[in-house]
Amino acid sequence: MISALSMYGDGLRGGNNAGRRHHARLNDGTSVPLPLERYLNRADATDERLLDGLGGPVLDVGCGPGRHLRALAARGVFALGVDISPVAVELAVGAGGRAMVGDIFDELPAGGRWRSALLLDGNIGIGGSPVRLLARIGALLEDAGELLVELEPPGTSTRSTQARLERDGIASAWFPWARVAAPAIVSIAPASGFRATEIWSLSERWFARLHRNDHGFADGGRRPSRQTARVRSVP
């Protein structure tokens, strides 16, 4: 059976036309679009607005072909992407971005010194455990670090699941994944050492801004109290 990583790489190499044939299937039967066209294109207006004011150095977790890396480089902001897909990293570097093949749970450069991190395009699902993933990213950020995370719309079921990629009747092996609805980040963030300071929607996508919690991580020190994020909608 083909691996999800191989199928994803084939989709990226196939360009926009191939991207239209790919989707993810959750183990409950739900089909989720895989917007390879958006990943392969330049950062759009929504991406650019999201990056406004973001301080470097920036770690882009699951950077894909690097559209955010290119947008940040154009702004003069240092950013490094990390992705387990060699094809994605090749494309990102070929387009002028800085990126490396790696797993977010492996040793990465400049641990504890990143000012900002990105977890976009559904990548909060990586590994199937959002708390573990967020805690790992928190360990890579500086004490006042900031994380921008993309979430599912309100009303989506928040859960750990299994997923696979599908294309033209071909299915990859299953892999662990997770989905997190925007309101759920308020309770998930403190369990991973963050506080959600802002949740907003933009162009029918949902995002949250997380900051390191002064009280530390759930697996070391006192658990922070739940905090309410400011919620807004941007046209």
C-alpha positions as CSV (number, residue, x, y, z in Angstrom):
1,M,0.0,0.0,0.0
2,I,1.3,3.5,-0.9
3,S,2.3,5.7,2.0
4,A,0.5,9.0,2.6
5,L,3.8,10.8,2.4
6,S,4.5,9.3,-1.1
7,M,1.0,10.2,-2.3
8,Y,1.3,13.7,-1.0
9,G,4.6,14.2,-2.7
10,D,3.2,12.9,-6.0
11,G,0.3,15.4,-5.7
12,L,2.7,18.3,-5.1
13,R,4.8,17.2,-8.1
14,G,1.7,16.9,-10.3
15,G,0.9,20.6,-9.8
16,N,-2.6,22.2,-9.6
17,N,-4.4,19.7,-11.9
18,A,-3.3,16.7,-9.8
19,G,-4.3,18.6,-6.6
20,R,-7.9,18.6,-7.7
21,R,-8.0,14.8,-7.4
22,H,-6.7,14.5,-3.9
23,H,-8.6,14.5,-0.7
24,A,-8.3,13.1,2.9
25,R,-10.7,10.5,4.2
26,L,-11.3,10.2,8.0
27,N,-12.1,6.9,9.6
28,D,-15.7,7.9,10.1
29,G,-16.0,8.3,6.3
30,T,-15.8,12.1,6.2
31,S,-14.1,13.4,3.1
32,V,-11.9,16.5,3.6
33,P,-10.5,18.5,0.6
34,L,-6.7,18.6,0.2
35,P,-6.2,22.0,-1.3
36,L,-2.8,21.4,-3.0
37,E,-3.5,24.3,-5.4
38,R,-3.5,26.7,-2.5
39,Y,-0.3,25.1,-1.0
40,L,1.5,25.4,-4.3
41,N,0.5,29.0,-5.1
42,R,1.9,32.1,-3.7
43,A,0.5,33.4,-0.4
44,D,-2.9,34.9,-1.0
45,A,-4.5,38.0,0.6
46,T,-5.6,35.9,3.7
47,D,-2.2,34.5,4.2
48,E,-0.6,38.0,3.9
49,R,-3.0,39.5,6.4
50,L,-2.3,36.6,8.8
51,L,1.5,37.3,8.7
52,D,1.2,41.0,9.4
53,G,3.2,42.0,12.4
54,L,4.7,38.5,12.9
55,G,8.1,38.8,14.5
56,G,11.1,36.6,13.5
57,P,12.7,34.2,13.7
58,V,9.7,32.2,12.6
59,L,9.4,28.4,12.6
60,D,6.8,27.2,10.0
61,V,5.7,23.7,11.2
62,G,4.5,21.6,8.2
63,C,5.7,24.3,5.8
64,G,4.7,22.4,2.6
65,P,5.9,23.9,-0.6
66,G,6.7,27.1,1.3
67,R,4.3,29.9,0.4
68,H,4.4,31.4,3.9
69,L,8.2,31.1,3.9
70,R,8.4,33.1,0.6
71,A,5.9,35.7,1.9
72,L,8.0,36.2,5.1
73,A,11.2,36.4,3.2
74,A,9.7,39.1,1.0
75,R,9.1,41.1,4.2
76,G,12.6,40.6,5.4
77,V,11.6,38.2,8.2
78,F,13.8,35.2,8.9
79,A,11.8,32.0,8.7
80,L,12.6,28.3,8.6
81,G,10.2,25.6,7.5
82,V,10.2,22.0,8.7
83,D,8.3,19.3,6.9
84,I,8.5,15.5,6.7
85,S,8.0,15.6,3.0
86,P,11.2,15.7,1.0
87,V,9.2,16.9,-2.1
88,A,7.6,19.7,-0.2
89,V,11.0,20.9,1.2
90,E,12.6,20.6,-2.3
91,L,9.9,22.8,-3.7
92,A,10.1,25.3,-0.8
93,V,13.9,25.7,-1.2
94,G,13.6,25.8,-5.0
95,A,11.3,28.8,-4.6
96,G,13.8,30.6,-2.4
97,G,12.6,29.6,1.1
98,R,14.6,28.1,3.9
99,A,13.4,24.7,4.8
100,M,14.6,21.3,6.2
101,V,13.2,17.8,6.1
102,G,12.4,16.8,9.7
103,D,9.8,15.7,12.2
104,I,8.6,18.4,14.7
105,F,9.1,15.8,17.5
106,D,12.8,15.3,16.5
107,E,15.7,17.6,17.5
108,L,15.5,20.9,15.7
109,P,17.8,23.9,15.5
110,A,17.5,26.9,17.9
111,G,15.3,25.2,20.4
112,G,13.9,27.7,22.9
113,R,14.8,30.7,20.7
114,W,12.1,30.9,18.1
115,R,10.0,34.1,18.5
116,S,7.0,32.9,16.5
117,A,5.7,29.7,15.0
118,L,3.1,28.8,12.4
119,L,0.8,25.8,12.5
120,L,-1.5,26.4,9.5
121,D,-3.4,24.4,6.8
122,G,-4.8,21.9,9.3
123,N,-1.4,21.0,10.7
124,I,-2.7,21.0,14.2
125,G,-3.7,17.5,13.3
126,I,-0.1,16.2,13.1
127,G,0.4,13.2,15.2
128,G,-3.2,12.9,16.4
129,S,-2.6,14.6,19.7
130,P,-3.0,18.4,19.7
131,V,-1.9,18.8,23.3
132,R,1.4,16.9,22.7
133,L,2.0,18.8,19.5
134,L,1.4,22.3,21.0
135,A,3.6,21.4,24.0
136,R,6.4,20.4,21.7
137,I,6.1,23.7,19.7
138,G,6.0,25.6,23.0
139,A,9.3,24.0,24.0
140,L,10.9,25.4,20.8
141,L,9.6,29.0,21.4
142,E,11.2,31.6,23.5
143,D,9.4,32.5,26.8
144,A,7.4,35.3,25.1
145,G,6.8,33.2,22.0
146,E,3.7,33.4,19.8
147,L,2.0,30.6,17.8
148,L,-0.5,31.2,15.0
149,V,-2.7,28.1,14.5
150,E,-5.4,27.4,12.0
151,L,-8.5,25.6,13.3
152,E,-11.7,24.1,12.1
153,P,-14.9,26.1,12.1
154,P,-17.2,26.1,15.1
155,G,-19.5,23.1,15.1
156,T,-16.8,20.8,13.8
157,S,-16.2,17.8,16.1
158,T,-12.9,18.1,18.0
159,R,-11.3,14.6,18.2
160,S,-8.3,12.5,17.5
161,T,-8.9,10.2,14.5
162,Q,-7.2,8.2,11.7
163,A,-6.9,9.6,8.2
164,R,-5.7,8.5,4.8
165,L,-5.2,10.2,1.4
166,E,-7.2,9.2,-1.6
167,R,-6.8,9.9,-5.3
168,D,-8.5,8.3,-8.3
169,G,-9.6,5.2,-6.4
170,I,-6.2,4.7,-4.7
171,A,-5.9,5.0,-1.0
172,S,-2.8,5.5,1.2
173,A,-2.1,3.8,4.5
174,W,-3.9,5.2,7.5
175,F,-2.1,7.7,9.8
176,P,-3.0,9.4,13.1
177,W,-4.6,12.8,12.7
178,A,-6.8,15.2,14.7
179,R,-9.3,18.0,14.1
180,V,-9.8,21.0,16.5
181,A,-12.7,23.3,16.3
182,A,-11.9,27.0,17.0
183,P,-13.8,27.2,20.4
184,A,-12.0,24.1,21.6
185,I,-8.6,25.7,21.5
186,V,-9.5,27.7,24.7
187,S,-9.4,24.5,26.8
188,I,-6.7,22.7,24.8
189,A,-4.2,25.5,24.9
190,P,-3.7,25.6,28.7
191,A,-3.1,21.9,28.8
192,S,-0.1,22.4,26.6
193,G,1.3,25.4,28.3
194,F,-0.3,28.1,26.1
195,R,-3.1,30.6,26.5
196,A,-5.4,31.5,23.6
197,T,-5.4,35.3,23.4
198,E,-7.4,35.7,20.2
199,I,-9.7,33.7,17.9
200,W,-10.9,35.0,14.6
201,S,-12.3,34.1,11.2
202,L,-10.9,35.5,8.0
203,S,-12.2,34.5,4.5
204,E,-14.1,31.5,5.9
205,R,-11.0,30.2,7.7
206,W,-10.5,30.2,11.5
207,F,-7.3,31.1,13.4
208,A,-6.1,31.5,16.9
209,R,-3.2,33.4,18.5
210,L,-1.5,31.5,21.3
211,H,1.1,32.8,23.8
212,R,3.3,30.9,26.1
213,N,1.7,30.7,29.6
214,D,3.8,32.1,32.4
215,H,2.9,29.2,34.6
216,G,4.7,26.7,32.4
217,F,3.6,23.4,30.8
218,A,1.2,20.9,32.1
219,D,3.9,18.2,32.4
220,G,6.0,20.4,34.6
221,G,4.8,22.9,37.2
222,R,1.4,24.3,38.1
223,R,-1.4,23.9,35.5
224,P,-2.6,27.3,34.3
225,S,-6.2,28.4,34.8
226,R,-8.5,28.5,31.8
227,Q,-8.6,31.8,30.1
228,T,-11.0,33.3,27.6
229,A,-9.7,34.5,24.3
230,R,-11.0,37.5,22.5
231,V,-13.1,36.4,19.5
232,R,-13.5,38.5,16.4
233,S,-14.5,38.2,12.8
234,V,-12.7,39.9,10.0
235,P,-14.4,40.5,6.6
